[in-house]
Amino acid sequence: MYKVYGDMLSGNCYKIKLIMNFLEIEHEWIHIDILTSETHMDSFRMMNPNARIPVLKINEGKYLWESNAILNYLAQDTIYLPTDRYEKSIALQWQFFEQYSHEPYIATARYIKKYLGLPKNREGEYLSKQEGGHKALSLMEEQLKKSKFFLGDKPTIADICLYAYTHVAEEGGFSLAEYRNIQRWFSDFVLIPGYVKMDRENV
Amino acid sequence: MYKVYGDMLSGNCYKIKLIMNFLEIEHEWIHIDILTSETHMDSFRMMNPNARIPVLKINEGKYLWESNAILNYLAQDTIYLPTDRYEKSIALQWQFFEQYSHEPYIATARYIKKYLGLPKNREGEYLSKQEGGHKALSLMEEQLKKSKFFLGDKPTIADICLYAYTHVAEEGGFSLAEYRNIQRWFSDFVLIPGYVKMDRENV
């Protein structure tokens, strides 16, 4: 059985929870606390030397890290990953967009605000994230004007990847009021069978 | 015939040049000047609304952006992309690592130093990139202690992706003297048939 090492407050981990639920994949979830630096322990770095969650344990000694690589692995041969060469590459395009042009702004602003409580010494960094975050949201809005999901009528791992931090962007100070198509996409996304909410507080 | 819109001084574009050469794919290279904001012109944003190079034009109206998505597209069904599900995901893992944990430090420091001439007002940012850059290099060094290339004995798109900015890391102020396995990997990489150097100055 798959083991997932993660924290359900993290959008990157939530991506894995979503695909596991959409595909009804049996798995064990092992909570890792990033605020107490559990990812820096030797036992964790043995699984992922980059000391980040989530990590997928496939079996003894066989690990995979980077949330979007895990999404591609789990979605192979399912309806969440197109088989057409171009379509599959467009799904990847959005995932790389998410990691480079979206997550570093939207997830980081949320982390500073929600996890750290917006301390004075990180206020400048927090504010500097707003422009890039809105740029990413505008680009998503444009695409979602043209299609129901990112690749057309059906959800794929591109949607799972982008939903994770976008739907909690307001926790990073990004108002979504003007992004009508993103809101419409949220309402379509939650209808996917197996949808599960993101945990809002660790228990 | 494929068209590539890019700048050969950019590591992200160099990745595409390398795979095109390794696979002997005929293509036309169209130079885009990032320093004069050519990527922000309407004609460019029509191809990539995110206003970044490189862009691959497959045919009329069919574009692909994000360098690593393009690598996956071009490498499909070739020796540069494993077919095994796990191996293929590990190649992706390294590519997401590159975009999130490597490029923002190593390429950005290089950009500030080499392209912008290390102006006073960006010195703090430049210095702040050093720690993360060395962290990424150390992690690569550990992997290259264990295997000739990132996924074993043969080069894949994981190597192409990571080679692009690593081999010019010293231009971003990162000394590679201590990274013996990275240097050994460089010397193996340049032996790949079709290897071409990165342009060092635009003509």
Chai-1 contact restraints between the chains, C-beta under 6 A:
chainA,res_idxA,chainB,res_idxB,connection_type,confidence,min_distance_angstrom,max_distance_angstrom,comment,restraint_id
A,P49,B,L139,contact,1.0,0.0,6.0,A-B,restraint_1
A,N50,B,L139,contact,1.0,0.0,6.0,A-B,restraint_2
A,L64,B,S89,contact,1.0,0.0,6.0,A-B,restraint_3
A,W65,B,Q93,contact,1.0,0.0,6.0,A-B,restraint_4
A,E66,B,Q93,contact,1.0,0.0,6.0,A-B,restraint_5
A,E66,B,F96,contact,1.0,0.0,6.0,A-B,restraint_6
A,N68,B,F96,contact,1.0,0.0,6.0,A-B,restraint_7
A,A69,B,S89,contact,1.0,0.0,6.0,A-B,restraint_8
A,A69,B,L92,contact,1.0,0.0,6.0,A-B,restraint_9
A,A69,B,Q93,contact,1.0,0.0,6.0,A-B,restraint_10
A,A69,B,F96,contact,1.0,0.0,6.0,A-B,restraint_11
A,N72,B,S89,contact,1.0,0.0,6.0,A-B,restraint_12
A,N72,B,L92,contact,1.0,0.0,6.0,A-B,restraint_13
A,Y73,B,S89,contact,1.0,0.0,6.0,A-B,restraint_14
A,Q76,B,R85,contact,1.0,0.0,6.0,A-B,restraint_15
A,R85,B,Q76,contact,1.0,0.0,6.0,A-B,restraint_16
A,S89,B,L64,contact,1.0,0.0,6.0,A-B,restraint_17
A,S89,B,A69,contact,1.0,0.0,6.0,A-B,restraint_18
A,S89,B,N72,contact,1.0,0.0,6.0,A-B,restraint_19
A,S89,B,Y73,contact,1.0,0.0,6.0,A-B,restraint_20
A,L92,B,A69,contact,1.0,0.0,6.0,A-B,restraint_21
A,L92,B,N72,contact,1.0,0.0,6.0,A-B,restraint_22
A,Q93,B,W65,contact,1.0,0.0,6.0,A-B,restraint_23
A,Q93,B,E66,contact,1.0,0.0,6.0,A-B,restraint_24
A,Q93,B,A69,contact,1.0,0.0,6.0,A-B,restraint_25
A,F96,B,E66,contact,1.0,0.0,6.0,A-B,restraint_26
A,F96,B,N68,contact,1.0,0.0,6.0,A-B,restraint_27
A,F96,B,A69,contact,1.0,0.0,6.0,A-B,restraint_28
A,F96,B,Q99,contact,1.0,0.0,6.0,A-B,restraint_29
A,Q99,B,F96,contact,1.0,0.0,6.0,A-B,restraint_30
A,Q99,B,Q99,contact,1.0,0.0,6.0,A-B,restraint_31
A,Q99,B,Y100,contact,1.0,0.0,6.0,A-B,restraint_32
A,Y100,B,Q99,contact,1.0,0.0,6.0,A-B,restraint_33
A,L139,B,P49,contact,1.0,0.0,6.0,A-B,restraint_34
A,L139,B,N50,contact,1.0,0.0,6.0,A-B,restraint_35
